[in-house]
Amino acid sequence: MGALRYVKYSDYKAIFFRRTFPQVQDLIDRARRYYKQAYPDVGWQEQKRRFIFPSGAIIAFSHMEHENSCFEHTGKEYHYIGFEELTYFLKKQYIHLTTCSRSSNPNIIPRIVATTNPGGPGHVWVRNYFIDPVPPQTTIARKFIDPLTKRVSYLTRVFIPATIYDNPTLLRNDPRYLMKLQNLDPNQRKMQLEGQWNVFEGQAFPDLTDVHFIPHREPQDGTVKFVSIDWGHAAPFSVSWWELDPYDRLYKYREWYGVKYDEEGQIMDNKGLELDAFIVAQGMKQRTNEEISYGVYDPSMDTKGGHGASIADSFRRVLDYPLIGANNNRLAGKNQVHARLRIRADGQPGVTFSELCHHTKRTLTGLSLDEKNPEDVNTKAEDHTYDDMRYACMTQPTTEHVVSGYEGEKSLTDIESFRGMKAEDTEEYGIAGTY
C-alpha cells in the first residue's frame, strides 16, 4: 500500500521484487485485491506484469532469480522499490538497485522498502548492513555535499523490528498461528517468533552464544600466551592473541582483523587491506606487550615466492617467538572448535572471547555450513577468524571429557585418566567398560 503514495503523478514508477517468479505471483494477487478497492479504474497489463493508474503512474512486479538479473534495470528510474524477503537477494543485487532509486520530479521522494524474516542465504549481509551497526529504529545517515551548489543531502537507512505481537489483528483472527510458531524447532522459533538475528538456518556454530563473550580483561601472569594467524591480502587477514589457563580453557583477549571499510565506515564484505606481510608482522609486534610462547600460522604462508622467501619467512624476520605451520585437518579442527565451545560440567565453556573482539563475534556467529559438505563451513564466506581459531585449537586440543553419573556430571580434564581404567572403576561414573 505504501507504493500508492505518489500514484497521482503521471511519471511515477514503482516496482516490487521477489527472488523468483512464482513468489512474485503472490504479491500480484494481493495487489489486485487492494489496488482495485483504492482505484477501481486501475488497469492491469499481464504481459508486462504492471498496474497502470488513471494518472498514468505505473506499479510493476519483477524478480531477480539470477545473480546478474539486477543489471536488466540499469539506467531505469524508480521512485519506489520494494523487496519482499530481502535475505533471499544478494547484496550485489540490492546495492545495484539503489542506483535506480532516484527522482526527476521534485514532488516525489524516492525510497526503498524491504521486508524480511531472519534466515535465508543473505542473512549475514542484511544483518551486517541493517541490524548490527546501530540500535533498532536508529537512522543511519550518510552525508553528501554538492560540490557546485554546496547543498547538503543525506542517504539514510533504518531497521524497524516487528514480531507477531505487533500484529494484534492477526493474533485476534488466528490465535493458532502463534501456537504454530511456538512449536517450531529452537532456532526457527528464535527467528520466526522472536525475530532474533544471531541465529539462522544452516548456522555453523549455533552453540556459540553470548555466554562465550565476556567483559574484557588482560591476560594473567603465569599462563601460556600464543597467537594464531590466518593470512589474507585481497581477503582479510585475522590475527588472534590467546591465553591458555591451568584449567585447559582458552581466552581470546585481542584481535586484529584486516578488513576494508567504505566511505560510510561500513565493512566491505570479505575485502582485505592488501598489506605486505612484513607490515602485518610489524603491526603484530606493536600490538604485543606480553611474552608470547609461540605463533601458529596458516600453512599456505609457507609457499615460496619469486625470490625464494615465503610469507611465513617475512613474519619470522620480525617476530621473536617460534612460529609453526598449522595442522590444517579441517574436520578435526572443526571438531576441536565445537569441543571448545561446549559448556563444561561447571557451567563454563572451554573458550571465551573478550567483548572487544567485535569481528570475531560478527563473523563466527554469521558463518554458515557448506551446502555440499555440511561437515565443513562455507569457505566462500568470511571464515578468517574461524580459520585462525581452528589453527589455535589444533595446537591446544582440549582433553575435556564429561561423563554423566548418578551424582550429576563429573569432569576429567586429562584424557589419560580414562585410559586403562578397570571396569569396577567406571561404576562411580555410571558408565560401563573401559576407555
Buried (B, 14 or more C-beta within 10 A) or exposed (E): EEBBBBBEBEBBBBBBBBBEEEBBBEBBEEBEEEBEEEBEEBEBEEEEBBBBBEBEBBBBBBBBEEEEBBEEBEEEBBBBBBBBBBBBBBBBBBEBBEEBBEBEBEEBEBBBBBEBBBBBBBBBBBBBBBBBBEEEEEEBEBEEEEEEEEEEEEEEBEBEEEEBEEEEEEEEEEEEEBEEBEEEEEBBBBBBBBBBBBBBBBBBBBBBBEEBBBEEEEBEEEBBBBBBBBBBBEBBBBBBBBBBEEEBBBBBBBBBBBBBEEEEEBBEBBBBBEBEBBEBBBBBEEEBEBEBEBBBBBBBBEEEEEEEEBBBBBBBEBBEBEBBBBBBEBEBBBBBBBBBBBBBBEEBBBBBBBEBBBBBBBBBBBBBBBEEEEEBBBEEBBBBBBBBBBBBBBBBBBBBBBBEEEEEBBEBBEEEEBEEBEEEEBEEBBBEEEB
